Amino acid sequence: MPACLLGCDELFEHGYIHVTDTGHVAVSDKTGEHPALKEAADQLAGNSVGGYSEHRAPYFAWHRNNIVQ
């Protein structure tokens, strides 16, 4: 997932946001622990992920199941 000025890549890598099986950004429950991160993540929620494809879908599913939880 391409990095953005806000630090989307860091939010993703630490499991604060994830990519749904439809290729959109979703906010994880982890953000509840950090109000400022939740605010930043909420601004990204629902956006389409340009790097999402059927080929990459298994990676995003792995991330949701292993990093987000």
C-alpha positions as CSV (number, residue, x, y, z in Angstrom):
1,M,0.0,0.0,0.0
2,P,1.6,3.3,-1.0
3,A,2.6,5.6,1.9
4,C,0.8,8.9,2.2
5,L,1.8,12.1,3.9
6,L,-0.2,11.2,7.0
7,G,1.7,8.0,7.5
8,C,-0.9,5.6,6.2
9,D,1.7,2.9,5.8
10,E,2.6,3.1,9.5
11,L,-1.1,3.0,10.5
12,F,-1.5,-0.1,8.3
13,E,1.7,-1.8,9.5
14,H,0.7,-1.4,13.1
15,G,-2.9,-2.6,12.5
16,Y,-4.7,0.6,13.1
17,I,-6.2,0.4,9.6
18,H,-6.7,-2.5,7.3
19,V,-8.0,-3.3,3.9
20,T,-11.4,-5.1,3.6
21,D,-12.1,-7.9,1.2
22,T,-13.6,-5.3,-1.2
23,G,-10.4,-3.2,-1.3
24,H,-11.4,-0.3,1.0
25,V,-9.8,1.1,4.1
26,A,-11.4,0.2,7.5
27,V,-10.4,1.3,11.0
28,S,-9.6,-1.4,13.5
29,D,-10.6,-1.4,17.2
30,K,-7.0,-0.8,18.1
31,T,-7.4,2.9,17.4
32,G,-9.7,3.2,20.5
33,E,-6.6,3.0,22.6
34,H,-5.3,6.2,20.9
35,P,-7.7,9.0,20.2
36,A,-5.4,10.9,17.9
37,L,-4.7,7.8,15.8
38,K,-8.5,7.1,15.6
39,E,-9.1,10.6,14.3
40,A,-6.5,10.1,11.6
41,A,-7.7,6.6,10.7
42,D,-11.3,7.7,10.6
43,Q,-10.4,10.2,7.8
44,L,-9.2,7.3,5.7
45,A,-12.1,5.0,6.3
46,G,-13.9,3.9,3.2
47,N,-11.2,5.0,0.7
48,S,-10.4,2.7,-2.1
49,V,-6.9,1.1,-2.0
50,G,-5.2,1.6,-5.3
51,G,-2.9,-1.4,-4.7
52,Y,-5.8,-3.8,-4.1
53,S,-6.2,-6.7,-6.6
54,E,-7.3,-10.3,-6.6
55,H,-3.6,-11.2,-6.6
56,R,-2.9,-9.1,-3.5
57,A,-6.1,-10.0,-1.7
58,P,-4.6,-13.0,0.2
59,Y,-1.9,-10.6,1.7
60,F,-4.5,-8.1,2.9
61,A,-6.6,-11.0,4.4
62,W,-3.5,-12.3,6.2
63,H,-2.8,-8.8,7.5
64,R,-6.4,-8.5,8.8
65,N,-6.2,-11.9,10.5
66,N,-2.7,-11.6,12.0
67,I,-1.8,-8.0,12.5
68,V,-5.1,-6.3,13.2
69,Q,-6.2,-8.6,16.0
